[in-house]
Amino acid sequence: MIEKKRIEDFLRANGVPATAPDEEIRSILLGASFDENEVNTALLILKENTISNETHIDALHKIFRSDNRLKPSEISSLLGISVNLSDNDIYYNTADKRRTTIINAFFISLFVVVFVFLGLFIMMYVDQVGPFYVAD
C-alpha cells in the first residue's frame, strides 16, 4: 500500500510540494513509471485525512478490485457523510430481475408475426405480385 509520507518525500525530492496542482503531481508520477491506477491512488492519499487513511483506501480497493460488500461504516467514510445503516437494512436481491413470462413472450411473438406479415403484404402490393397482380 502506498503511504502518504512516501509520496510526499518523492514529490519533495523532485522539487514539487504536496500541495501542487493535480496535473503537476500526475505528470511527475507518470514520468517516474507509476501506472495510472497508482497515480490515482496517490492523488487520493494526498488529499485525504490521515486518520481514516487505511479504511478509505481499503474500501476503494474493495469497490474497484473485488466483489465484496461494503460495510455501512466504509460507505460513510467514502461518502464523507454519516450513513445510518445496519447490515440488515441493506437489501441484496439478485433474484429480483425482470423475467419474461409466457404471456409477455406470446404478445411479443404475436406482434412480430403481425409485423412481418404486414411488411410482406406491403412489399407484395408495391411490387404487384401475388394477390395484387394486375394483368396488362
C-alpha positions in Angstrom: 0.0 0.0 0.0 1.2 3.5 -0.8 2.0 5.7 2.2 1.3 9.4 2.3 4.8 10.1 3.7 6.5 8.2 0.9 4.6 10.1 -1.8 5.4 13.5 -0.1 9.1 12.5 0.1 9.1 11.5 -3.5 7.5 14.8 -4.6 9.8 16.8 -2.4 12.8 15.1 -4.0 11.5 16.1 -7.4 11.0 19.7 -6.3 7.2 19.6 -6.2 5.3 20.4 -3.0 2.5 18.0 -1.9 0.0 20.9 -2.3 0.8 21.4 -6.0 -2.0 21.0 -8.6 -3.1 17.5 -9.5 -1.8 17.8 -13.1 1.7 18.6 -12.0 1.8 15.8 -9.5 0.3 13.4 -12.1 3.0 14.3 -14.6 5.8 13.8 -12.1 4.4 10.4 -11.1 3.7 9.2 -14.6 7.3 10.3 -15.6 8.5 8.1 -12.7 6.9 5.0 -14.3 3.9 4.9 -12.0 0.8 3.4 -13.7 -2.5 5.2 -14.0 -4.1 3.3 -11.0 -1.1 4.1 -8.7 -1.2 7.7 -9.7 -5.0 8.0 -8.9 -4.4 6.2 -5.6 -1.5 8.5 -4.8 -3.7 11.6 -5.5 -6.4 10.2 -3.3 -4.0 9.6 -0.5 -2.5 13.1 -0.7 -6.0 14.7 -0.4 -7.5 12.6 2.3 -7.5 12.8 6.1 -4.6 10.7 7.6 -6.9 9.4 10.4 -9.1 7.4 8.0 -6.3 6.6 5.5 -6.4 2.8 5.7 -10.2 2.5 5.8 -10.6 4.8 2.8 -8.0 3.1 0.6 -9.2 -0.4 1.6 -12.8 0.5 0.8 -11.7 1.8 -2.6 -9.8 -1.4 -3.3 -12.9 -3.4 -2.2 -15.1 -1.3 -4.6 -12.9 -1.5 -7.7 -11.0 -4.7 -7.3 -13.4 -7.2 -5.8 -17.0 -8.3 -5.5 -17.1 -7.9 -1.7 -19.8 -5.9 0.0 -19.1 -2.7 1.8 -19.9 -2.2 5.4 -22.0 0.9 6.4 -19.0 2.4 8.1 -17.0 2.1 4.9 -19.8 3.7 2.9 -19.9 6.6 5.4 -16.1 7.1 5.1 -16.2 7.1 1.3 -19.1 9.5 1.1 -17.8 11.7 3.8 -21.2 11.9 5.4 -22.9 9.9 8.2 -24.9 7.0 6.9 -27.1 5.2 9.5 -27.4 1.7 8.1 -27.2 -1.7 9.7 -26.3 -4.8 7.8 -29.9 -5.8 7.9 -31.1 -2.6 6.3 -29.1 -3.3 3.1 -31.2 -5.4 0.8 -29.4 -7.6 -1.7 -31.7 -9.3 -4.0 -30.2 -10.9 -7.0 -33.3 -12.9 -7.9 -35.5 -9.8 -8.4 -34.6 -9.3 -12.1 -37.1 -8.9 -14.9 -38.3 -12.1 -16.2 -40.2 -12.6 -19.4 -43.4 -14.5 -18.6 -45.2 -16.8 -21.1 -47.9 -14.1 -21.6 -45.2 -11.5 -22.5 -43.5 -13.9 -24.8 -46.8 -14.7 -26.5 -47.6 -11.0 -27.1 -44.1 -10.3 -28.4 -44.3 -13.2 -30.8 -47.8 -12.1 -32.0 -46.5 -8.6 -32.6 -43.5 -9.9 -34.6 -45.7 -12.2 -36.7 -48.2 -9.4 -37.4 -45.4 -7.0 -38.3 -43.7 -9.5 -40.6 -47.0 -10.3 -42.5 -47.8 -6.6 -42.7 -44.4 -5.9 -44.3 -44.8 -8.9 -46.6 -48.2 -7.7 -47.8 -46.9 -4.1 -48.3 -44.0 -5.5 -50.4 -46.3 -7.6 -52.4 -48.6 -4.6 -53.1 -45.7 -2.3 -54.1 -44.2 -5.0 -56.5 -47.7 -6.1 -57.7 -47.2 -9.8 -57.1 -49.4 -12.5 -55.5 -53.0 -11.4 -54.9 -52.1 -7.8 -56.0 -51.0 -9.0 -59.5 -52.6 -6.9 -62.3 -52.7 -8.4 -65.8 -52.0 -5.9 -68.5 
